[in-house]
Amino acid sequence: MGDQQLISAEHGGTKVLTMETVNPSVVKMEYAVLGPIFTRALELEKELAEGKAMPFKAILKGNIGDCHATGQTPITFVRQVIALCTYPQLLENPMFPEDAKQRAKGILAACSGRSVGSYSASPGIDVFQKDVAAYISQRDGLPCNYSNIFLCTGATEGIRTILKLLMTGKSGSEKAGIMIPVPQYPLYSATLTEYNAYPIPYYLDEENGWSLEVSELDRALTAAKGRCIPRAICVINPGNPTGQVLSKTNIENIIRFAHKERLMILADEVYQHNVYAKGSQFFSFKKVLMEMGPPFSSNQLASFMSTSKGFMGECGFRGGYCEMANFQDDVQKCLLKSISVKLCPPVLGQIVVSILTNPPQDGDPSFVKFQNEKSTIFSILAEKARLITDLFNSIEGISCNEVQGAMYAFPRIYLPDKAIVAARKLNQTPDFFYCSQLLEETGICTVPGSGFGQKEGTYHFRITILPPLEDIRQIMGLFKDFHLRFLDKFK
Amino acid sequence: MGDQQLISAEHGGTKVLTMETVNPSVVKMEYAVLGPIFTRALELEKELAEGKAMPFKAILKGNIGDCHATGQTPITFVRQVIALCTYPQLLENPMFPEDAKQRAKGILAACSGRSVGSYSASPGIDVFQKDVAAYISQRDGLPCNYSNIFLCTGATEGIRTILKLLMTGKSGSEKAGIMIPVPQYPLYSATLTEYNAYPIPYYLDEENGWSLEVSELDRALTAAKGRCIPRAICVINPGNPTGQVLSKTNIENIIRFAHKERLMILADEVYQHNVYAKGSQFFSFKKVLMEMGPPFSSNQLASFMSTSKGFMGECGFRGGYCEMANFQDDVQKCLLKSISVKLCPPVLGQIVVSILTNPPQDGDPSFVKFQNEKSTIFSILAEKARLITDLFNSIEGISCNEVQGAMYAFPRIYLPDKAIVAARKLNQTPDFFYCSQLLEETGICTVPGSGFGQKEGTYHFRITILPPLEDIRQIMGLFKDFHLRFLDKFK
């Protein structure tokens, strides 16, 4: 107590919140995507803007899947409808196509007071819940009830909402245990830390294209027995940061496992439209689960989708949805009560969700343009995915599984022992050390593999495949030069 | 354990989440603003739409401060700038004023990739942080550093973020104790329940215009000693649901109390523009605290503001900000890390914050229209505040403190004993019983006082002052008839 007072006095005297008193779960949270490497990149960017000489002309933000920031243009129809809904005086303007106007009128009619400035119901405007349900129904060839859908402030908020429900409110061996992949998107690890849950890591098999093996799920769960109450398994498909696309058989095996172990499945399917590799196909967990029939078809499942990925890439609008399968009415009511405190997701983000799930149809004035914009974006993404995989694999000391889907490459880097020793001396993980030097020497901002988790003794980094095609060769050239210099320096 | 299994089997067999296993903190949360009375109102609204005969023609949603839903029109400049930013093709369109175009161009230049569809930095676009800081600086006549500002998804998210930091991560007598007013806006009680904190209720004095007395703060804190670690006091000014505006002396006394007890102040100042009563004036906690000088001026303070209230009422955009005063750098970094997991607040909501804090200036093409729209909204709100106070006070068995500010009346209803007995028989609180019958007989949707907290043995409800002026007399007529019938029925 004497010591504690001394420290507090040193660190700010009468302050309530000091680093000694801040919620310890928040102190422990880590979100590497916007972590120290990114913070340093922003500093460098500022110094560049102030005219400081650097070995590069610009920072390349390869750390985050931020489509428009890296040059992707918005889908015209999305922006037209939003502009019309925001400023309905434009409904008379001839520059807007008729279907965009009709759409906007329908949306305004569904808003309280015919304004996007009013609150919506907490799970979203019902017309949009119905759009989502119709989309899922058509995607899966199975019925979908709109009351099982809630819209959210990006998929992030949906995932955090469902994880919150799964918490036990207890500590020690009664903490909620949540299975998460390694490597994983760090929203999961950060949120579990914040919620004081017990993460149960299962490893994806890099040697087999980041496949997900049930034997590994068994091992992971067995290792966690007695340490927590296992309640759910999170699966990211297509994978982030790993880019793999699960086969239907693989999904069936995961569902069997979840059912055997009484686990809810959290299916992070935000990259469901981002599938590039020949032979790869997206299967939704909902479809596979329902088609397996009883008893599997009654397993609880929450699936998440976002407007920030796919072909729209509208990250700034913070649109997303969650579909709940096999949630009882009383549990759903409890969930709705918990989100009502936050009032509602942003209404314009909800509109983007509605267009994502209910796009212009054949014959509509905007159909052709919409389809062209969409297919151009996908064909370029597919080309980048191939190109980046090939380029990484052409470099000594790097191996990279095929980017089958999503928006990232997650190459493995084979670091010389001397580099590992040098990193340890700086109290850095070797991959952090590597990414840090990469940034300082080339301006390329990536995320170290340790931010996602990786097998002991292996090192990786994540980089988006989003930069313009014409820039990628140049970026990869810069990267290759750095990498070879690095190998040479520490050989 | 046997019983538990039996219950689980009854309630869904192999389900992971049942009402028995859902996070108990979430089960306990209550948010009365969108609670059972509102749910019932939505049902009635649906039945009305289906043509069912009712004693009324429409539901009046007096439960929530949703300006546009009750007929307020958006500020033109806000919507013009958002439309221009969303669909920059409009920048050539002559129907938009030059200052709206310039504003939009500046905003797009500050967005990554010049698109509102890209992520912003987690605390918001820096240009907007600077707009907020300049606004605060001008409001208070004191410097404000923009790095102390973070934008959020409505003030709600900012409040939840700061409360999260204040948690101890412990249970029992080491829970974080947070002082909250009674009556209070139920975001506070719901969030404290969710976070497993210890609420320390202090009572506002209804007999003295809902004033906040330091002796009551002392009493409340003393009563909580040994039960928690007191860390903060939340103050809502202007008050919600109570509508009082704190005097400068009152604020000084609260600051002295907070300093003496080492409490952070959370100042919910979202209604800072909504002050109507003659003689009432808004003083920010920041200004008062800074002007008091040492040692008070180093007390930690977080202040919250929203785009959903004031004169814009743009609830659906989910814009808000928080200013942190006297937070050390390391604590701020910790906060930024915690919000980075959620990526960023909606960019268009951030734009509304920027216009709220940096409106058109004298001489700009949009200035006169902006000012006219703003002053019209305020003068109508002030008239409604007066009218509703007077009308309530003219009815037998009702007393209502003056609505000095904010957007609600919180009248006290004196219920006959027989009504109280009838309510208890239905396992309802008497005010819930009353509001429920009010809804069924008139279509007027209110929130029972028990949803905000009230002194034992007193009963209230909250109703917004937002309906159009021309409707208010009629609504109050309906209300009065109901109320007198109710008194008569249970006398």
Chai-1 contact restraints between the chains, C-beta under 6 A:
chainA,res_idxA,chainB,res_idxB,connection_type,confidence,min_distance_angstrom,max_distance_angstrom,comment,restraint_id
A,G12,B,Q328,contact,1.0,0.0,6.0,A-B,restraint_1
A,T14,B,R262,contact,1.0,0.0,6.0,A-B,restraint_2
A,K15,B,Q300,contact,1.0,0.0,6.0,A-B,restraint_3
A,V16,B,R231,contact,1.0,0.0,6.0,A-B,restraint_4
A,V16,B,R262,contact,1.0,0.0,6.0,A-B,restraint_5
A,V16,B,M264,contact,1.0,0.0,6.0,A-B,restraint_6
A,V16,B,Q300,contact,1.0,0.0,6.0,A-B,restraint_7
A,L17,B,V331,contact,1.0,0.0,6.0,A-B,restraint_8
A,M19,B,D330,contact,1.0,0.0,6.0,A-B,restraint_9
A,V22,B,L165,contact,1.0,0.0,6.0,A-B,restraint_10
A,V22,B,V331,contact,1.0,0.0,6.0,A-B,restraint_11
A,V22,B,C334,contact,1.0,0.0,6.0,A-B,restraint_12
A,N23,B,L165,contact,1.0,0.0,6.0,A-B,restraint_13
A,N23,B,M167,contact,1.0,0.0,6.0,A-B,restraint_14
A,N23,B,G169,contact,1.0,0.0,6.0,A-B,restraint_15
A,P24,B,G169,contact,1.0,0.0,6.0,A-B,restraint_16
A,S25,B,G169,contact,1.0,0.0,6.0,A-B,restraint_17
A,V26,B,L165,contact,1.0,0.0,6.0,A-B,restraint_18
A,V26,B,S338,contact,1.0,0.0,6.0,A-B,restraint_19
A,M29,B,S338,contact,1.0,0.0,6.0,A-B,restraint_20
A,Y31,B,S340,contact,1.0,0.0,6.0,A-B,restraint_21
A,Y31,B,V341,contact,1.0,0.0,6.0,A-B,restraint_22
A,L34,B,S340,contact,1.0,0.0,6.0,A-B,restraint_23
A,D66,B,S118,contact,1.0,0.0,6.0,A-B,restraint_24
A,D66,B,Y119,contact,1.0,0.0,6.0,A-B,restraint_25
A,H68,B,G113,contact,1.0,0.0,6.0,A-B,restraint_26
A,H68,B,S115,contact,1.0,0.0,6.0,A-B,restraint_27
A,H68,B,G117,contact,1.0,0.0,6.0,A-B,restraint_28
A,H68,B,S118,contact,1.0,0.0,6.0,A-B,restraint_29
A,A69,B,S112,contact,1.0,0.0,6.0,A-B,restraint_30
A,A69,B,G113,contact,1.0,0.0,6.0,A-B,restraint_31
A,A69,B,S118,contact,1.0,0.0,6.0,A-B,restraint_32
A,P74,B,G117,contact,1.0,0.0,6.0,A-B,restraint_33
A,R79,B,T86,contact,1.0,0.0,6.0,A-B,restraint_34
A,R79,B,Y87,contact,1.0,0.0,6.0,A-B,restraint_35
A,I82,B,T86,contact,1.0,0.0,6.0,A-B,restraint_36
A,A83,B,A83,contact,1.0,0.0,6.0,A-B,restraint_37
A,A83,B,T86,contact,1.0,0.0,6.0,A-B,restraint_38
A,A83,B,Y87,contact,1.0,0.0,6.0,A-B,restraint_39
A,T86,B,R79,contact,1.0,0.0,6.0,A-B,restraint_40
A,T86,B,I82,contact,1.0,0.0,6.0,A-B,restraint_41
A,T86,B,A83,contact,1.0,0.0,6.0,A-B,restraint_42
A,Y87,B,R79,contact,1.0,0.0,6.0,A-B,restraint_43
A,Y87,B,A83,contact,1.0,0.0,6.0,A-B,restraint_44
A,S112,B,A69,contact,1.0,0.0,6.0,A-B,restraint_45
A,G113,B,H68,contact,1.0,0.0,6.0,A-B,restraint_46
A,G113,B,A69,contact,1.0,0.0,6.0,A-B,restraint_47
A,S115,B,H68,contact,1.0,0.0,6.0,A-B,restraint_48
A,V116,B,G316,contact,1.0,0.0,6.0,A-B,restraint_49
A,G117,B,H68,contact,1.0,0.0,6.0,A-B,restraint_50
A,G117,B,P74,contact,1.0,0.0,6.0,A-B,restraint_51
A,G117,B,E314,contact,1.0,0.0,6.0,A-B,restraint_52
A,G117,B,G316,contact,1.0,0.0,6.0,A-B,restraint_53
A,S118,B,D66,contact,1.0,0.0,6.0,A-B,restraint_54
A,S118,B,H68,contact,1.0,0.0,6.0,A-B,restraint_55
A,S118,B,A69,contact,1.0,0.0,6.0,A-B,restraint_56
A,S118,B,C315,contact,1.0,0.0,6.0,A-B,restraint_57
A,S118,B,G316,contact,1.0,0.0,6.0,A-B,restraint_58
A,Y119,B,D66,contact,1.0,0.0,6.0,A-B,restraint_59
A,Y119,B,C315,contact,1.0,0.0,6.0,A-B,restraint_60
A,T153,B,T153,contact,1.0,0.0,6.0,A-B,restraint_61
A,T156,B,K342,contact,1.0,0.0,6.0,A-B,restraint_62
A,L165,B,V22,contact,1.0,0.0,6.0,A-B,restraint_63
A,L165,B,N23,contact,1.0,0.0,6.0,A-B,restraint_64
A,L165,B,V26,contact,1.0,0.0,6.0,A-B,restraint_65
A,M167,B,N23,contact,1.0,0.0,6.0,A-B,restraint_66
A,G169,B,N23,contact,1.0,0.0,6.0,A-B,restraint_67
A,G169,B,P24,contact,1.0,0.0,6.0,A-B,restraint_68
A,G169,B,S25,contact,1.0,0.0,6.0,A-B,restraint_69
A,L187,B,V341,contact,1.0,0.0,6.0,A-B,restraint_70
A,A190,B,V341,contact,1.0,0.0,6.0,A-B,restraint_71
A,R231,B,V16,contact,1.0,0.0,6.0,A-B,restraint_72
A,R262,B,T14,contact,1.0,0.0,6.0,A-B,restraint_73
A,R262,B,V16,contact,1.0,0.0,6.0,A-B,restraint_74
A,M264,B,V16,contact,1.0,0.0,6.0,A-B,restraint_75
A,Q300,B,K15,contact,1.0,0.0,6.0,A-B,restraint_76
A,Q300,B,V16,contact,1.0,0.0,6.0,A-B,restraint_77
A,E314,B,G117,contact,1.0,0.0,6.0,A-B,restraint_78
A,C315,B,S118,contact,1.0,0.0,6.0,A-B,restraint_79
A,C315,B,Y119,contact,1.0,0.0,6.0,A-B,restraint_80
A,G316,B,V116,contact,1.0,0.0,6.0,A-B,restraint_81
A,G316,B,G117,contact,1.0,0.0,6.0,A-B,restraint_82
A,G316,B,S118,contact,1.0,0.0,6.0,A-B,restraint_83
A,G316,B,V347,contact,1.0,0.0,6.0,A-B,restraint_84
A,R318,B,P346,contact,1.0,0.0,6.0,A-B,restraint_85
A,Q328,B,G12,contact,1.0,0.0,6.0,A-B,restraint_86
A,D330,B,M19,contact,1.0,0.0,6.0,A-B,restraint_87
A,V331,B,L17,contact,1.0,0.0,6.0,A-B,restraint_88
A,V331,B,V22,contact,1.0,0.0,6.0,A-B,restraint_89
A,C334,B,V22,contact,1.0,0.0,6.0,A-B,restraint_90
A,S338,B,V26,contact,1.0,0.0,6.0,A-B,restraint_91
A,S340,B,Y31,contact,1.0,0.0,6.0,A-B,restraint_92
A,S340,B,L34,contact,1.0,0.0,6.0,A-B,restraint_93
A,V341,B,Y31,contact,1.0,0.0,6.0,A-B,restraint_94
A,V341,B,L187,contact,1.0,0.0,6.0,A-B,restraint_95
A,V341,B,A190,contact,1.0,0.0,6.0,A-B,restraint_96
A,K342,B,T156,contact,1.0,0.0,6.0,A-B,restraint_97
A,P346,B,R318,contact,1.0,0.0,6.0,A-B,restraint_98
A,P346,B,P346,contact,1.0,0.0,6.0,A-B,restraint_99
A,P346,B,G349,contact,1.0,0.0,6.0,A-B,restraint_100
A,V347,B,G316,contact,1.0,0.0,6.0,A-B,restraint_101
A,L348,B,L348,contact,1.0,0.0,6.0,A-B,restraint_102
A,G349,B,P346,contact,1.0,0.0,6.0,A-B,restraint_103
